[in-house]
Amino acid sequence: MSNIQTVDKTYVAGTYNRFPVEIVKGSGSVVYDTDGKRYIDMGSGIGVTSFGIADPIWQKAVTDQISKVQHMSNLYYTEPCARLAEMLCTRTGMDKVFFSNSGAEANECAIKVARKYQAEHKGSDCFTIVTLNNSFHGRTLTTLAATGQAHYHELFQPLTPGFMSVDPDQVVNLPNPGQIAAIMIECIQGEGGVIPLDQNVVSQITAYAKQHDILLIVDEVQTGNGRTGKLYAYMNYNLAPDIVSTAKGLAGGLPLGATLLSERVSGTLGFGDHGSTFGGNPVSCAAALSILSRIDAPLLESVQQKGSIIKAALCQTDGVEDVSGMGLMIGIKCKKPAADVVKMAMQKGVLCLTAKDRVRLLPALNIPDDVLDEAIAILKACISA
Ligand SMILES: *Cc1c(COP(=O)(O)O)cnc(C)c1O
């Protein structure tokens, strides 16, 4: 075992079951470990490095900003923060943005907005946030409460009250809609196994929310920023969310969360209602401006194409039972355990992820076709072996 792995095991809290691999550098969709072994990166740091590792355009945006000003408190204006909020609103039709540093924090903000909005509109006993079974919304005590997977809750009680999770088709049958502040969904459950919501169910939830003045929060932490072949995954559905949270791929590898507020709720947060020391950091925002400005129509088209190539290749592979997902967010149900496929792929030079019982692929949005073909060939061999 190399020294760094020992040091890490000794001093870093044991929350991650790391593979015995230390990555030292990379370029685009290829990374190298300490032995110089080459891997194709089909996970992008869980959908974070949107344009790959050390992408030169992204790198220039970051280094230009870092050499001007790396941080100011939110007591002052900085251009990247304002311009990024403008771009996010222009491209989604949303009205205002709150910046934070992670997906969990973006969801925390969404929940605070929903609670305050409904306390003022439907009354102080309207605070319940309904989420879906098998969802994932983060690791803080409140976003854990929102996460509809009981095994994450054990041993961390009591969690923040006021949450309940149900199956997607049961949302419209809930009693006491007057006490429901918001319904929070992932259009494609990521950690839950790359499971897209059914358009009919989404339409029913939307109609139910509208009928009872319930806010609709869409968690786009994993699905956002081009991942599914649209700028945001809700754009694949006929959906007008009140609040959208995003993070992961937004800044291409720097920490940044964003909570997008529609006109209906954008006046809810006033001075002092919420805040973040690092939120809207100019370097993260400059990075995100660079990333978002490259997620244009041709790029989204090619994300859809690359996704179709992966799906077509895998559907015909022995040992594949089902392929789910949209764009470059793909889940593969194999006859073999997903963990075995991931392990074998790593030996053969491909890094991929799991999500529940599926192998999960979240490659860079611009993974070159020849690199993608190489990765697909290796994956097919691992799955059918
Ligand atoms: C990863 C994820 C989160 C949590 O994001 P962090 O940045 O780890 O806090 C929340 N929601 C979804 C859908 C995610 O995939």
The ligand as a MOL file (V3000), in Angstrom:
LIG
                    3D

  0  0  0     0  0            999 V3000
M  V30 BEGIN CTAB
M  V30 COUNTS 15 15 0 0 0
M  V30 BEGIN ATOM
M  V30 1 C -25.3010 14.7290 -4.9640 0
M  V30 2 C -26.6990 15.1270 -4.7610 0
M  V30 3 C -27.0700 15.9760 -3.6900 0
M  V30 4 C -26.0880 16.4230 -2.6350 0
M  V30 5 O -25.1000 17.2400 -3.1690 0
M  V30 6 P -23.7850 17.6070 -2.2810 0
M  V30 7 O -23.0420 18.5880 -3.1400 0
M  V30 8 O -23.0510 16.3230 -2.0670 0
M  V30 9 O -24.2810 18.1970 -1.0220 0
M  V30 10 C -28.3970 16.3720 -3.6060 0
M  V30 11 N -29.3060 15.9610 -4.5180 0
M  V30 12 C -28.9880 15.1690 -5.5450 0
M  V30 13 C -30.0390 14.7670 -6.5300 0
M  V30 14 C -27.6800 14.7050 -5.6930 0
M  V30 15 O -27.3710 13.8800 -6.7070 0
M  V30 END ATOM
M  V30 BEGIN BOND
M  V30 1 1 1 2
M  V30 2 1 2 3
M  V30 3 2 2 14
M  V30 4 1 3 4
M  V30 5 2 3 10
M  V30 6 1 4 5
M  V30 7 1 5 6
M  V30 8 2 6 7
M  V30 9 1 6 8
M  V30 10 1 6 9
M  V30 11 1 10 11
M  V30 12 2 11 12
M  V30 13 1 12 13
M  V30 14 1 12 14
M  V30 15 1 14 15
M  V30 END BOND
M  V30 END CTAB
M  END
